[in-house]
Amino acid sequence: MSFVNVSLAEMASMAPTSGGQYHWVSEFAPPNLQQYLSHLTGWMSTISWQAGTASGPFLVGTMIQAQIQINYPDYVPTNWQGTLFVFAITLIVWISNVFCSRAMPIFQNLMLIVHVGGFLAIMIVWWALAPRNTADVVFTQFTNGGGWQTMGVSLMVGQISSIYALICSDGAAHMSEEIKDAGIAVPKAIIRSYLANAAIGFIALITFLFVLTDLESALDDATGYPHIWAFQQAVSLGGTNGLCFIITLLIFAGTISFNLTTSRQTWAFARDNGFPFSKWLSYVHPKLQVPANAVTFTSMFTVILSLIYIGSDAAFNAIISLNLVALMLTYTVSIGCVLYRRIKHPELLPKARWSLGKWGVPINACGLVYSIFAFFWCFWPESKEVTPEDMNWAPLMFGVLAIGSTIDFGVRARKAFRGPVVTTQGWHMD
């Protein structure tokens, strides 16, 4: 993902806009494909972020249920209760992003302190108090839990969870129009956040593997969260509550940021008539100076998806699985387009204050190859033998979204969606 994120960072410097990938595609794609690819990328990026946003309140809600469960063993969590938690969390997120948007920078800076402090607190507890595996178990023992023919295939399928933890670096790009000196600040934010969180994640992963002394018990824990099982092996109930609170708080903070980014992506695409009802979605409140309708739409999208969870958690997971596969497609198309422009018409490539220079072609090429590689594995299920509950429904959801986008383009957007880079389209039509 390093090559992918570096490529995104440079494009964010070339064209710092809330549109992100669909704008870059519009700017760098071949003229005869510019309008369609930009529209498709906009749909994929926006719906991907919408699906990902729905996962945040769900995680916070189910983790609250899990914490109730460890304090009151007789409590049996239900899907409808989890949905009510999603409603409450989404309402708080909506209020925060509509009426308290000016306080968000301060809040996020405070959460950065909690992020680093919480990480250190959890790591120190595990290092000092938790029972541990040997290094031989951690680094040399592998488990093919999916029943695949080889460990290599199992590894390729299993990498999707790691990729999920490292995507969405384009989030900073979608806030570009509200960031001072975005041409240099945004790419720095993309790279620094990626490197910092990758380093923290790697340390946390190795530590977690050491303290996961009984894999089956952790996976079968009644709460559904192996990290809570690991906390319970190290500290008392009070300590477990404190450590769980740190993680829940950080996920909640991330949920606010996710909603913020998603609403800006939705607003930017609607501003270019990418969606039906774009006029309503692109409305900016004159006093609050926020795209209030886009925030409301994003919050309602989360609420509607959470209703599906009442009837079937498998159906809900099927929809939010779209987050990864659709976003990987936008990375593939946007990096492919900038690579095309870099090779075919380098003189037309915009100047960037944060530039890859002579390394642009090899870095973009590596990013393109990896994004295609990851995109391919996103369609695989976790296990060879699948059931409706553990099936990877991303291929179906991706196909439905692609068909829906294409229909919208043919019926409406072919005339209404002009794309951000109108000069390119005008040159093509002439």
Secondary structure, 3 states (H helix, E strand, C coil): CHHHHHHHHHHHHHCCCCCCHHHHHHHHCCCCCHHHHHHHHHHHHHHHHHHHHHHHHHHHHHHHHHHHHHHCCCCCCCHHHHHHHHHHHHHHHHHHHHHCHHHHHHHHHHHHHHHHHHHHHHHHHHHHHCCCCCHHHHHHCCCCCCCCCCHHHHHHHHHHHHHHHHCCHHHCHHHHHHCCCHHHHHHHHHHHHHHHHHHHHHHHHHHHHHHCCCHHHHHCCCCCCHHHHHHHHHCCHHHHHHHHHHHHHHHHHHHHHHHHHHHHHHHHHHHCCCCCCHHHHCCCCCCCCCCHHHHHHHHHHHHHHHHHHHHCHHHHHHHHCHHHHHHHHHHHHHHHHHHHHHHHCHHHCCCCCCCCHHHHHHHHHHHHHHHHHHHHHCCCCCCCCCCCCCCCCHHHHHHHHHHHHHHHHHHHHHHHCCCCCHHHHHHHHC
